[in-house]
Amino acid sequence: MSSSAANSDSPLTITVQSSQLHCDGTAGGEGHSLGHPRIYLNISASGKVACPYCGILYQLAAGAKPLASAH
């Protein structure tokens, strides 16, 4: 897992290898240290998903496959 932020106004972006993940708000380091309830997220065809609690943006790594749509 890697992370980057272009500037302090942009959300933290974490590149992940799996389209199924969880977020508890602690991946952001300082400022996110108190965390939030653990929630499970799925990355769909868009290749990205943002945590509704803390705003961390999870992006699927190049070459990794997103989940197939249930529809």
RAVENKA-V292031 format. One record per residue. RES is the residue in one letter. OMEGA is omega in degrees with one decimal (NA if undefined). D_CENTER is the distance of its C-alpha to the mean C-alpha in Angstrom with 2 decimals. Layout:
res;omega;d_center
RES;OMEGA;D_CENTER
RES;OMEGA;D_CENTER
This chain:
res;omega;d_center
M;177.0;10.01
S;-179.5;10.59
S;176.2;9.66
S;174.5;11.61
A;-177.4;12.69
A;175.3;15.62
N;-174.3;17.21
S;179.3;17.02
D;-178.6;16.67
S;-179.9;13.52
P;174.3;10.08
L;177.9;8.49
T;179.7;6.65
I;177.6;5.55
T;-176.4;7.26
V;-179.6;7.48
Q;-176.3;10.79
S;179.6;10.41
S;174.3;9.55
Q;-175.7;9.79
L;173.2;7.72
H;177.1;8.12
C;174.5;7.16
D;175.6;10.40
G;-177.1;9.84
T;-178.4;11.51
A;-177.7;9.10
G;179.8;10.13
G;-178.0;13.69
E;-176.4;16.49
G;177.7;16.13
H;-169.3;13.52
S;178.9;16.00
L;176.1;17.18
G;178.3;13.92
H;178.3;13.97
P;179.5;14.69
R;174.5;12.48
I;-179.6;11.03
Y;-176.2;10.14
L;175.7;7.96
N;175.9;9.21
I;-179.2;8.50
S;-175.4;11.96
A;179.5;14.28
S;179.3;12.58
G;-178.7;10.17
K;170.9;7.20
V;178.5;5.75
A;176.5;5.56
C;-179.5;6.32
P;178.5;10.09
Y;-170.5;11.22
C;177.4;9.88
G;176.7;8.26
I;-179.6;5.40
L;177.0;4.13
Y;-178.0;2.25
Q;179.9;5.98
L;-179.4;8.47
A;177.0;11.16
A;179.4;14.56
G;177.3;16.73
A;-176.5;14.30
K;176.3;15.13
P;175.8;13.09
L;174.1;14.51
A;179.5;17.88
S;179.7;18.45
A;-177.3;20.52
H;NA;22.78
